[in-house]
Amino acid sequence: MRVGVLTGGGDCPGLNAVIRAVVRKGVQGHGFEFVGYREGWKGPLEGLTMQLGVEECRGILPRGGTILGSSRTNPFKIDDGVERIRKNLAADGVDALVAIGGEDTLGVATKLADLGVNVVGVPKTIDNDLSGTDFTFGFDTAVNIATEAIDRLHTTAESHHRVLVVEVMGRHAGWIALHAGIAGGASIVLIPEQPFDIEEVCRLVESRFESRYAPILVVSEGAVPAEAAEGEDGMTLQSGEVDAFGHVRLGGIGDRLAGELERRTGKEARAVVLGHVQRGGTPTAFDRWLATRFGLQAIDAVADGDFGTMMALRGTKIIRVPLIEGTGELKLVSPEEYAEAQVFFG
Ligand code: F6P
């Protein structure tokens, strides 16, 4: 069998570990050949391929990024996109695809599987917002990077009696903010699922200064003030730019919040935007372990002809679930999970 592999969407620590595991087990365990599709769905759409075998995968386990490259190409937004993919897969002699991606890349995989394309999905995103799996790989690395940043910011915030606002990634879901905020002992965590009341945030900031500590706020890039969530003209949060999947480019809440807190409380406030640092560099041991096991199981699913499935972590086991279970609905932070962190606010 000839198997195509692609990585789509934002890059994520652990992508190379998945590719390596898929190829090693595929070649050694199943006698498969591989085609690397470059730059996400753009690869099969435009016939962009690269050689992919055991040799190409040597030394990539600890490397961040993806040797295949990535993009946010959406074939369903392109005329004849699906037909072009079918044609290119046939021309490359590819019988099945392993698609490694988040909600968008696996959303495309879900639709293609419904149209009869042989595809198996591996869930990837630092945001950890895919349903059906306890964790996606990349999340643990992002949380560790954010936690280290919070640890470092505590001492400088205290020395200067400043408010420090740490903006982390998380478009729709506050998992990174919540986990790093709890691990790093943040004074306040603001997430997209729970629109915040700026007056209440100011009150918590002031109460924190009453102790001898300075407040550290961890805020997801997608967090919104309550008035904006209700459609009123609150702090402007987004640029108008939209990608092929209809997502606006987020960012800027940290700076805006710091400015607003300074204006309202009279305390000096600074923002730190962690941005793509959270996605770069080497994966943690947990992410290498998870990514490797996802890869091993994904190629077994291909060998079993179990298409239209996504690999999922449940406890310590990797299981197969229908792709739609992962992509149908995002996994969000529940009010109960948020309430656990709230005990430490202020
Ligand atoms: O989906 C992963 C993610 O890192 C989000 O947290 C973030 O909103 C987005 O990707 C950023 O994408 P880009 O790197 O294309 O700006």
Boltz pocket constraint, residues with backbone or C-beta under 6 A from the ligand:
constraints:
  - pocket:
      binder: B
      contacts: [[A, 10], [A, 11], [A, 102], [A, 125], [A, 126], [A, 127], [A, 169], [A, 170], [A, 171], [A, 221], [A, 249], [A, 250], [A, 279]]
      max_distance: 6.0
